[in-house]
Amino acid sequence: MSTPPDDPLSRERAHLAGSRAALRSMREDVQSLDIRDVTANWVNAEVLTRQIDERIKALADLSHTPLFFGRLDYLHAPGAEQAEGAQGERFYIGRRHVHDAGGDPMVIDWRAPVSQPFYRASKKAPLDIALRRRFGYTGGDLTAYEDEHLSDPTDSSEVAATSKLLQREIERPRVGPMRDIVATIQPEQDEIVRSGLGGTVCVQGGPGTGKTAVGLHRVAYLLYAHRDRLARTGTLVIGPNASFLHYIEQVLPALGELEVKQATVDDLVAHVEVRGVDEAATAVVKGDARMAEVLRRAVRAQVTMPTEQVVVVRGSRRWRVPEYELTDIVQELLDRDIRYGAAREALPQRIAHAVLVQMERSGEAPDDRVQDAVARNPAVKAAVKAIWPPVDPAKLVFRLLSDAEFLALHAEGILTEDEQETIRWAKPVRSAKSARWAAADAVLIDEATDLVQRTHSLGHVVLDEAQDLSPMQYRAVGRRCTTGSATVLGDLAQGTTPWATPGWDEALAHLGKRDAVVEELTAGFRVPTDVIAYASRLLPHIAPGLAPVASVRENPGFFEVREITTDAGAAEVVAACEELLGHEGSVGLIAADVRVPLLSEALAKAGIPHLAPGEETTLAARLTLVPASLAKGLEYDYVVLDEPRAVVDAEPDERTGLRRLYVTLTRAVSGLLVTHATGLPAQLTEQPPG
């Protein structure tokens, strides 16, 4: 039987086909642009060509990515007075704007104001929406739709049950990198996404609450709403490691944003090659905010008060700036507390100005050119070098860590003698170039670098997994957004570094964003109910003040704790992986770092191909072997967690170990299988209260 022409699904498919054709036309129009007659020179031509190439990429039609995912039928024209009988408008909501040949919109960008009710409207607050329609897709084909009549006076039912299409999209199997959530953003998430550029937002969110996706979609929204400003000032996404950044790198391009940079904190502070590793106690002291004052003292101590006058010879005249006047100039610059490098650049001009004052008193009429010439006079340059010598930040930190007397002088009253001994290098090192710098040392060098010369500030920075940063790392990130804003994402319960922040107020103070708004996401969309309930047994021991995540998934998910025999442990873990590979979607085998080589060998013997974190899963290779230390932020449809006790024991203390375990327990989207030959941590065997 043929489909009736007035069938709603057929009409929507026709609109999809028309929208794809319109998008192709938009792309072809850009490709056909001839810029030969509009560019004045080759520089302009290069810039315009690059902009056109970026536009062409942004207009690409991704066959398996729905062009639109929803429809809004307004009761009245948006922005118009709601006169009785006024005809409303219909808008299709998608990832980008698409218009027809006449310029009329066929798809509206999800970030546009007219799209907002798609995420916010409800029966209680319909926002002038008569109908909200969600679309379901299979492999890029529109196959279903679901309607909500939000303003129907004859419908007296309460808020509709959770959308089936919404649930299906959330639970869709994951193969490949992280995908956007633009079709499933919830009202509380949308409020954060659309918050203004001027303020900093901190999002506390447990596993599966979508905090990372919210942060990335906030960047996309800000770029839409403030494109010119952010094009000038720049945006940056900061993640915990390269594997995590690779996992999320396709989200923004899928939303049409191609120019956002990504980096780790280590990337930001890469002034030296990091080849060493600190003991935990050493890294904690180096990461303490008190080190900023130690460094400030050490930098300022490079200034030496003048001990003699400066004599400037010009022609037959000698001009003398006495020692006391030089001392006043230097002290005034110190009192201003400007950056060391800026003050050093100002000093020769101040000395030259003192000489010009004398010239004017003697009847001469010097101008700015004379002042610049005096500032470059050999006597002035020699005085500046002696009084305010150049500072190499790496050499300064090298001296602090290798010279006990120098460290004691500048850490007096700040660090205890034991703390000074903790951070001081035990073995002598010949030079800064030969030093085996640790990651915390690079952060100290970055702080010293900023004391010498101001760090460039960006328009907006997203900081993910922020709970793991030290105070000095927060300062390093904060320097990158002193004149901009930030989106801070994290979960205090997942803090797995010895220096993990105890609370967001303290973290935001170190970041320089004390006025930030802290939002909490507690609705879990990713982790199945039974899995999050099991993992939440750890919360009283790792973050007593945090509310557990409440899963809104209708599907409780697959969950099993399986005891295996010690002798055949690896083989049984491999068998568990084979079992889960029988399901559709990705599988992660997560284990303590020390057990990864053993399990890798066992998988190879069994002929099961497996990937490392950061490598993209495919239909042919769906299993990833994940060291517990790299699991944070990643997600898989099914997870086999090997030996929870080993995960805990691998950390320097029990609380950190239990937090690492909490992370590994919450990486599954559809099912979790815990295998153990040794006993489980006692905290997992405790039944939750009530």
N, C-alpha and C positions, 0 to 999 in steps of 0.2 A: 504494500500500500504506500502511495506517495505521501510525503509530508505536506499537510495543508499549507498554503502560502502565508496564512495568517498565524501560523504556529509561532508562539513567542520565541522558542529556542531558535527557529529558523531565522527570525528577524534579527536576533542578537548575533547569530553567526554571520549574517549578511553585513551587519554593522562592523563586526570584527574584520571581515574581508575588506570592506571599504576603508577601514582605518589603516590596515596594513598597506593598501594601495596608496593611500594619502601619505603615509610615512615614506614609502619608496619615492614618491614624487618629491617630497621635501628634500630627501637625500640627493636625488638626481639634480634638483635645482642648485644645490650647493656645489655639487661636483662640476656643474657646467659653468660656474662663475669664471669669468675672464678678468684677471686683475692687472693685465698689462697696461691699461690706460689709466689706472687709478693709483699707482704706486710711484712716488717721486724718486725713490732710489732703491738700491738693492736691500738696504736694511728694512725699509717699510715692506718690501716685497716678501722678505723672509718672515717677518712678524705676521703679516696677513696670511701667508701660505700656511703657517703653523696654526693659526686660528681656524682657518678653513678645514685643515686636516682634523683638528680636534672636534669641530662641528660635525664632520662626516662620521667620525667614530661615535659620537654621541647619538647620532640618528640611526645607528645600526639596528636592524630588526632581528632580535634573537628569537629564533624559531620556537624554542622550548620555553620562552618566558612570555607569559600572557601580556598582551599589549594593554589590556584593561582588566580589572578584577572586580569592579563594582559599578553600580549605577545609582544616581540620586534623582528622584523626581520631586522637585520643589512644589509646594502649594502655590507660591507666588514667585515672581521674578526676584532673584536675590538683590537686595538693596532697594527694591521698590516698596512703596506703601502697600500694605496688605488690604487692598480694596476688595470688597465682596465680589466674587466672580472672576477675580484676576487670574489670568492664565499663568501657571508655573512653567519652569523650564526643566529640561532633562539633561543630565551631565553624566558622561562615562568617566570613571576615575581610573587612572593608570599611572605608570612609572614616569611618563613624560608627556608633554603637550604635543598633540597632533592636530593639524588643521587641514581643511580641504582646500581646493584651488581658489575658492572665494574668500579664504581666511577665516571661515567659521570653524569653531572647535569641534573636533570629533572625539578627542580624548583630552581630559583635563589633568594636568599634573597634580599628583596627590598632595603636593605642598601648597597649592593655591588655596586662598581663603575659602573659596566656594566648595572645596573638597572636605573641609574640616568636619562637617556634620556626618560624613561617612564613618568617622571614628568616634564622634561624641554623641550623636543623636540617640535617644532612647524613647520608650513609650511615655515616660514621665516628663522628658524634655525633648520633644521631637524636633526642635530647631527649624520649624517650617518645612519639614520633610514629610511628604505623603508616603513615599515608598523608598526603601533601601533594598537594592538587589545585589546579592553576591553571586559570583560566577565560579563554577567549578571547571577545571581543565584536566585533560588527560593527554600528556605528551604534546602540549601546545594546542590541542583541539578543545574548543568550548563544548562541554558535554552536559552541563547541568546549571541550574540557577536556583536561587532560594530567595524568597521575598519576605520583607518585614513591613507591614502596613502600620507606620508609626503614628499617623494622625487620623486613623479611621474611628469616627465617633461611635460606630456600631459595634466596635471590637472592645469589649470590656475586660479582656484578659489582662493579667499582669505581665510584667516583663517576660518576653519570650525566652524559652529555654536556649541553652547554648547552641549556636548555629552548627549544624552538621558539617557544612562545607568548611567552616572555620576550624572545627576539630580535625577534619580530614587534612587540611593544609598544615596544621601544626604537627600532626603525627605522620606526615608524608615521609617516607624513607629518605635518609641522607646519604648521598654518594657524591663525592667531590667536596669543594670548599664550602664554607658557610654561605648561606643565601640570605637575601633580604627578607624582612617580615612586613613589607609595606602593605600586604593584603590583610594582615592579621593584627595590626597595631591596636592595642586596647586603649580605652579612654584615659586611664591613669598614665599609660606610656605616652600617649599623644600629648598630654599636658607638658611632659618633660621635653619631648621632641620639639614642640613649638614655642618653648620659652625663649625669651629675647636674647639677643647677642650681648647686651650690656652686662648681664650678670653671670656669675659662675654657679653651676649646679653640680651637686654631689649626689650620686645615686647609690644608695646602699641596697643591694639586691642579692638574695640567696640564689642557689643554683637553679637555672631554668626560668628565672624571672624575666629574662630578655634584656638585661642591663647593657650588654655589649651591643646588641642590635639597636637598642634605644640610643646609645651614644653615637653610633654610626649614622643613624637616620637623623639625629639632631644636626650632625655636620651637613648632611645633604639638605636639610631644611634651611639652615643658616646660609648656605651657599646660594640657595634659591632666593631667600629674602634679602640678603645683603651681598650680592655677588660682586659688585664693583669694589666695595670696601675690602672684602676678604681676598679679592684678586690682587689688591695692592699689598695687604699685610700678611697673607698666607695662612694656611691651616695645617695642622699636624696631628696624626694619630700615633700615640705612644703605647706600645704593647710590651708584655713581659719578656718575650723572646722571638726569635725569627720564625719558629714553627707556628706560633700563634698568629703573627702578622701574615704569614703565607695563607693561613686558614681563613682569615677575614678579608683578604685583599680584593676579592671579587664583589664585595657587597656594594661599595660606592660606585664602581664602574657600571654595575647593573642598574643603578639609579641615575645614570647619566653623568656622574661626577668622576672625571678622569685625572684631575690635577692634585688631589690630596696626597701629601707625603706621609710615609710611615717610617717609624724608627723605634728602637728600644732606648731605654735610658743610657745604656752603654754606648750606643751609637752617638748620642748627643754629646757625651763627654770624652770622646775618643781622641784626646790630645796626645796620648802615649799608647804604645802597644801593651796590652794587658797579657802578661805571661804567668803571673803568680796567683796564688790563692791564699787568702787569709784564713786563720782560725776564726771561728764564730765570734769569740770574745774580742778579738782584734777588730773585726769588721764592725761590731756593735759600737765600739768607742770611736772609730773613724767616721762612722755614720751619724754620730751624735751631733746635734745642732750646736753644741758648745765649741766644736771644731771651727765654726765660722769665726768666732771671736779670736781664737788662737791664730788663725790665718790673717785676720785683720791686723792684729798686733804685729805679726811677723812682717807683713807688707809695709806698714807704716814705719816700722823700725829701720827700714832701709834708708829713710831720710836722715841726713846728718846736718845739724845746725852749722851755719857758716862760721869759719874761724878766721877769716881775713876778708879784706875789702876786695872789690872787683874794680879793675882799672881798664877802661875802654879807651883805646887810642884811635882818634879820627883826625887825620891830617896832622896838624901841629898841636892839637889840643888833646889833653888827657882828662877824661871824666871819671871821677871816683864815686862808687857807691859804697859807703862805709859798712862795716860788719853789722852794726846795730840795725841799719835800715834793711839789709838783707835778711837779718833774723826776723824782723817784723813781717817782711813779705812772705817768708817761709811759714811762719806761724799762722798768718792769716789764711794761707792755702790749706794748712793742716786743720785749722778750726772749721773751715767750710766743709770738710769731710767729703770732698768730691773724689772721684776715682783717681787712683794713683797716676795712671797714664795721662788723664786730662789735666791734673795739676802739674805734672812734669812738662806738658806742652805749654801751660800758661806761665810757668816760671820765667823763661827767657823774655817773654813779652812784658812781664811785670818789672824785671830788671831794666829792660830797655826803656820802659815808661819812666822809671826813676831818672835815667840818664837824660831823657827828653825834657823832663821838668827843669833839670839844671841848665840845659841848652836854652830853654825859653827865658829863664831868669837872666841869662847872660846876653840876651838880646837877639838870639837866633830864632828862626821860624821853621823848625823841622816839621815834616809831614809824616804820614803813615809809612812812606817808603823808607824814611830815615829810621823809624822805629824798627821796621823789619830788618834793616841792615844791621842795626845795633844788636838785635836779638840773635843774629847769625854771627856776630863777632867772636873770634876764637876765645877771647877772655870770658865772654858770657857763656859760651858753650862748655868751656872747661869748668866753670863754676857750677853750672847745672849738672854736669856729669858727677862732680864731687858731692854736691848737696843732695841731688835727687836722681840717683843712678837708675838706669833701666832695670826692670825686674823680669826675670824669666820664671813664670809660675811653676814649671816642672822642677827647676833647680831649687826654688824656694821650698817646695814640699819635700824634695829630696833631702835638703838640709834639716828640715824639721824631723824627718823620720830616721836620720842617720847621725845627727849631732845632739847628744844628750843635753849639753849645756844650752844650746840654742832653743831646743824644745822646752826645757825647764824655764828659761827666761820668759818665753811668751805664753806658756801654759800655766804659769803661777797663779794660783787662786781659781783656776778653771778646771784643770784635770788633776787628779790625785797623782802621787808618785807612782802608785801601782798602775794607774791608767796610762801614764806616760811610758812606763816600761812595757806595757802591753802593746802599744802601737809602734814602739821603736824597733827598728830592724835589729835582729840579734847578731847578724854577721855583717861586717863592713862591706860596703859596696863602693866601687871605684868612682862611678859617675852616674848622673841621671840617665844617660843613654844606655848604660849596661844594667840598670836596675830591673828587677823582675816585679814590675808594677802589678798590683792587684786592682780589682774593679773599684774598691772603695778609694784607692789612691787617685784614680782618674777623676772621681767626683771631687776630691779635695783640690786637684789641679784646676778643675773647672771653676770652683769657688774662687781660687786665687786669680784665675784669668779674669773673672768678672770684677774683682777688686781693682785690677789694673785697667781693664777696658770693658765698657758696658756690653752685655750680651744682647744680640738682636732679638726683639720681641715680635711675636706673631699675633695675628688677629684672634685666633682661636686654637686651643689645644685640647685634644681628648686624651685623657690618661686612664688607661684600662688596667685592671688588676692592681689598683693603687694601694691596696692594703699592705702590699709587700715592700713598699719603699721605705728607706731610712729617712730620717729628717733631712740629712744632707742631700739625698736624692730628690726629695720634695723641693728643696731650695733650687736645685739644678733645673727642674721642670718649671718652677715658678718664674725663674729668670727668663724663660722663653715666652712668657705671656704677661709680663709686667704691665703692658699697656693694652692687653687684650683680655679675653675671658677664657674659661676652661669648663670642660665637662669631665668630672671625676667619677670613675666607675669602680666599684669594688664590693667586697663582702668581708667584713671583719672576721667572720668564722673561717674564712679560707686563707688567712694570713699565715704563711708557712716559712717565713724568714725569721731568724732570731731577733731582728729589729722591726718586725711587723708593727704597724701603728696600733695603739690601744684604743683609739677613738678618732672620729672624723673631725672633731673640733681642733684637736691637736694637729692632725695632718694638714688641715686647711690653713692653720696658722703658719706652719712651715712653708706652705705653698704661697703664702702671701695673699690668701683669699679668705680672710676671716668672715667676710659678709656673705659668703656663699650660702645658698639654700640647700639643705639636706633633704632629699626625698627618699622614701623607702618603698621598694617594690616587694610585695610578699606573695603575690599570686604566681604560682609556678605553672608555666605552660609547656615546659619541655620534659621534666623528670616525672616518670609515672608515680602514682600515688603510693604504691607499696614500697617503691625504691626510696623515695624521699622520706617516708615515715621511718624506714630502717636507718637511713643515714642521720636523721634528726635525733636519734638516741645519743649522738655524740655532742649535741649542742650544749647541754648543761655543763659539759667538761671543757669546751673550747671557746664558747661565747655565751655565757649565762644570760646576758641581757637581751639577746636577739630573739625575735619571734621566729618560730619555724616557718618554712615555706609551706603554703597551703596549695596543694596541687589542684588545678581546675580540670584536669584531664578526666574524661569519662571512662577511658580505658585504664584499668589499674596497672596494666603492664605485666610483663613476665618477670618474676623474681624468685631466685632460689639460692640458698646457701648449701653448698655441697662439700661434705668432708671426703677427702681422698686419702689413699695410702701413701706413706712417705716414699717407699721404694719406687712406685710407679708414678710419682707426682707429676713429672713433666709430661709423661704420656697421657695422663688423665686430663691435664690442662689442655693439651693439643686436641684431645677428643671433645672437650667442652667447646673449643673454638669451632671444630668441624660441625658440631651440633648447631651452633648459632649461625654458622654460614649457610645453613639450610633455610634460613629466613631471608627475606628481601632486605637489602640495605647494607650499611657499613657495620663492621665489627671491630672493636678495639680490645686488645689484650693488654691490660695494664698491670704492671708488676714493679716491685722495688727495683731500683736501678741495678743492684748487684745481681739480680736474677735474670736480667734481660739477655745476657749472652747464652745462658743455659737454655732459655726458652726459644731463642732464635735458632739455636742448633737443633732443638727438638722439632720445631716447625719445618726446618729445611729437610730433616730426615724423613718427615712425613709427606714431603712434597707439597707443602702449603705455601704459596707465595705470600710474602708479607712486606709491608711498607714501614718506613720510619715516620715519625711525626713531621708534618709539613709536606710530605709527598702526597699527591692527590690520588684519592681512591678512584678506581674505575670498576666497571662491571667485572673485569677479569681479575682484579686485585682489590678485594674489599676488606682485607684484614690489615690492621695497623698494630704493630708492637710498640707500646708506649711506656717509656720509663716514667715512674710515678712523678718524678721531678718536673716532667714536661707536660703533664696531663691537664694542668689548669687552663680553662678557657676552651678546651676542645670538647667535641661531642660526637657520639657514635650511636647508631640505632641500637646496637646490642654491645654489651661489655662483659668480658670475662675479667674479673678481678682476682689476681693470683696472690695468695698469702697476705691477708691484711696485717698480720703480726709483723711480717718482714717490712712492710711499708712504714709502720710506726717505729720499729727499731732502727730504721735507717737514719732517723733524724736525731739531732743533738739532745732533745728533751722530749718528754712524753706529750706535752701539750702541742708542740709543733708537729710531732708524729701523728697525733689524732686529727689535727687540722689537715695534714696531708691525706690521711685516710678519708676524711670527709670529702675532700676534692675528688678523689678517685672513685668514691661510691656514687657520685652524682654526675657522671659523664654520660649515662645511658638515656636514650630517648624512648626506647620501647621495651628493653629488658636488661636485667642484670643477673649474672651468674657468678657467685662468689665461691671460689675453690680454696680449700685450706687443708693442709696436713698437720700443721701445728695448731695450737689452741687459738681461738679468736680473742682479741682484746676484750677485757672484762666489760668495758663500757658498751660494747655491742650486744652483749648478752643480757644487759639490764632491760627490763620491760619499762616502757615509758609510763609516767604516772597517770593514773586514771584509766 
